[in-house]
Every structure is written in C-alpha cells, then in structure tokens.
Amino acid sequence: MFIYRDFPLTDIHPGALLAAHVANCAADQGAFWPMHERIFRGMPIREWRSGSAADYEVFLGYARELSLDTDALRACVESNRHAPTIEDDMREALSKGIRSTPSFLVNGQLVVGAQPFGVWQQIFDSLLRQ
C-alpha cells in the first residue's frame, strides 16, 4: 500500500504550504493526483513559488484546467480545512526522522531521496524473502 503524506518544505519552497492545501482541497473533488502532478509541473518553470496571492491565482488556474469546482476549492483552501492533517503529517514525519523529500518509509525502514530502480528492487526483494 502506498500512502502519500504532506511535508511542505517552506524554507526551500515558500509556496509549498499553500500548494499542500490546494492539493488536499482538490482531493475533496477526487483530483488529488492530477492537482499534485500539475503543481509539480509548474514548480520548476516558476509558475509559482512564493505562496503569494499570485500563486493562489495560479493554483486556481490549475483547478480550472482540471475542470474542478473553483468556488469549492477556494472555500476549502480559505477555511484551512486540511490544516490539521497537514500539520499532523509534518509532525509524524519529523518524529520518524524525515527531514527532506522525497522520503519513504518501507515497513519502517527510512529510504531518503530519489533512488535508482536497483535500490528499490533490493528493498522489495528483501521484503518478499521475509
């Protein structure tokens, strides 16, 4: 089972917390992964970065691209509906030694960083042998 948790690195990406809220609010409309992917596509080309009102408008544009109900998304984000979950995710990650992304917990084993296929193969082969 794969479980995604939020860990917005606001020191590096000031807009990451707003992005986490937007993605979670998109999830309320069944569109977490499409929004997540769109947010991540926009980051390296600097469509957003500061968490400012301009970034918020960019994210609302993504919602329109994805045919989401932008009024519902806006109401969700502005109510901070998912703040407790995002904060819990961050606290839990820190308690498990996670300090960067991407990080993965595989049966309690911390795997940090983007790893090549061979590393994942060794991890899963080891688990399958158990």
C-alpha positions in Angstrom: 0.0 0.0 0.0 1.3 3.5 -0.9 0.3 6.4 1.4 1.2 9.9 0.5 1.8 12.4 3.3 2.4 16.2 3.1 5.7 17.6 4.1 5.9 21.1 2.6 9.5 22.4 2.8 8.6 26.1 3.2 12.3 27.1 3.8 13.1 26.0 0.3 9.7 26.4 -1.4 7.7 29.2 0.3 4.6 28.3 -1.7 4.7 24.7 -0.7 2.2 25.0 2.2 -0.4 26.7 0.0 0.3 24.0 -2.6 -0.4 21.3 0.0 -3.7 23.0 0.9 -4.7 23.3 -2.7 -3.9 19.6 -3.4 -5.8 18.4 -0.4 -8.8 20.5 -1.4 -8.6 19.1 -4.9 -8.7 15.6 -3.2 -12.1 16.6 -1.9 -13.2 16.6 -5.5 -11.4 13.4 -6.4 -8.5 15.1 -8.1 -5.5 14.9 -5.6 -3.1 13.2 -8.1 -4.0 15.4 -11.1 -3.6 18.5 -9.0 -0.4 17.2 -7.4 1.1 16.5 -10.8 0.1 19.9 -12.1 1.6 21.7 -9.1 4.8 19.8 -9.5 5.0 20.5 -13.2 4.6 24.2 -12.5 7.2 24.5 -9.9 10.5 24.1 -11.9 9.3 26.5 -14.5 8.4 29.0 -11.7 4.7 29.3 -12.4 4.5 29.6 -8.6 7.0 29.9 -5.7 6.2 32.4 -3.0 2.8 31.4 -1.5 1.5 34.8 -2.5 -1.9 35.8 -3.8 -0.4 35.5 -7.3 0.5 31.9 -6.6 -3.0 31.3 -5.3 -4.4 32.6 -8.6 -2.0 30.2 -10.5 -3.4 27.3 -8.4 -6.9 28.3 -9.1 -6.0 28.3 -12.8 -4.8 24.7 -12.4 -8.1 23.9 -10.9 -9.9 25.3 -13.9 -7.6 23.3 -16.2 -8.6 20.2 -14.3 -12.3 21.1 -14.5 -12.7 21.4 -10.8 -15.2 23.5 -8.9 -13.0 26.5 -8.2 -15.5 28.1 -5.8 -15.5 24.9 -3.7 -11.7 24.7 -3.9 -11.4 28.4 -2.9 -13.8 27.9 0.1 -11.8 24.8 1.2 -8.4 26.5 1.0 -9.6 29.7 2.7 -11.2 27.7 5.5 -7.9 25.9 6.2 -9.9 22.7 6.3 -6.9 20.5 5.8 -4.5 22.4 8.1 -4.8 19.8 10.9 -4.0 16.9 8.6 -1.0 18.7 7.0 0.3 19.7 10.4 -0.1 16.1 11.7 1.7 14.7 8.6 4.6 17.1 9.2 4.8 16.2 13.0 4.7 12.5 12.2 7.4 12.8 9.5 9.7 14.7 11.8 9.2 12.1 14.6 10.3 9.4 12.2 13.5 11.2 11.2 12.3 12.6 7.9 13.8 15.9 7.1 13.7 16.1 3.3 11.7 15.0 0.3 11.3 12.6 -1.2 11.5 10.3 1.7 9.8 6.9 2.1 9.1 4.5 4.9 9.0 1.0 3.7 7.9 -1.3 6.6 9.5 1.2 9.0 12.8 1.5 7.0 13.6 5.1 6.0 14.7 5.5 2.4 15.8 9.1 1.7 16.0 10.6 -1.8 15.2 9.6 -5.3 16.7 6.1 -5.5 17.5 4.1 -8.6 15.5 1.1 -9.5 18.2 -1.3 -8.2 17.8 0.1 -4.6 14.0 -0.4 -4.7 14.5 -3.9 -6.2 16.8 -4.8 -3.3 14.4 -3.5 -0.7 11.4 -5.3 -2.1 13.2 -8.5 -2.8 14.3 -8.5 0.8 10.8 -8.0 2.0 9.5 -10.7 -0.3 12.1 -13.1 1.2 10.8 -12.5 4.7 
